[in-house]
Amino acid sequence: MSGMTLTFRGDAGTIVDMSALLPDRLAGLTAVEVAGLPLPCGGGVATVGGMFEVSAGDAAEGLLIRPGQAVLHRVGAGMASGRILVEGDAGSHAGAGMSGGLLRITGNAGDALGGALPGLPSGMRGGLISVGGSAGDRVAERMRRGIVVVDGVVGAYAAGFMVAGTLAAGGGCGPHPGFGMRRGTLLLGQPQDTVPQGFADGGTRDWLFLHLLRRALEGTGSWFERAGTTRAHRFIGDLAEGGHGEILAMA
């Protein structure tokens, strides 16, 4: 990956708000200029260069982040274009409110992945998020558009209040999936033993539109790109919100 690289070199456990570091905002800046930017961390403010080693490159070609032992919240939050690759784990609200671009996390992600930032009414509005590990609660909450694919497990309230878009979780999900869901798709790589609360059983069949999803995920190496079937058990809901959303559990 060409572009700019940020390698954390501070104390383990340091909490950093990364929302200001987006490829489109950093495009055209030199490594020295990026190193001088302020960044909230640990209840205060430090410079990017005070916490990260900044390797030269143009962030327009992509931003590579190596978090080490830091806790990096809001990575890619609000991103409209470009690419961010996190080699490791990301904290909460990664990709929250993003409207375009690609966010790839090789490790785990925290709560509210692709969800809504505090105080804002909607979550992700476009783009692609790919996570190689697992993710926390409220993934894709209030999502309006785009794709979130997680190879591992996602936590409680996955796709909660989703308006549109797709969340694909290879390892399944925690309790209360699709709570308040209006439209959209929650795709699970594991069978669902019981009908989720608020949903109706829609039967099992092959879903040809999943071929289109697999095509959209080409090159991500995600679990669904490797899946050999489009057969899934469908649950329709949330019935309290009109029943236009769906949970698909691979059969």
Buried (B, 14 or more C-beta within 10 A) or exposed (E): EEBBBBBBEBEEEBEBBBBBBBBBBBBEBBBEEBBBBEBBBBEEEBBBBBBBBBEEBBBBBBBBBBBBEBBBBBBBBBBBBBBBBBBBBBBBBBBBBBBBBBBBBBBBBBBBBBBBBEEEEBBBBBBBBBBBBBBBBBBBBBBBBBBBBBBBBBBBBBBBBBBBBBBBBBBBBBEBBBBBBBBBBBBBBEEBEEBBBBBEEBEBEEBEEBEEBBEBBEEBBBBBBEBEEBBBBBBBBBBEBEBBBBBBBBB
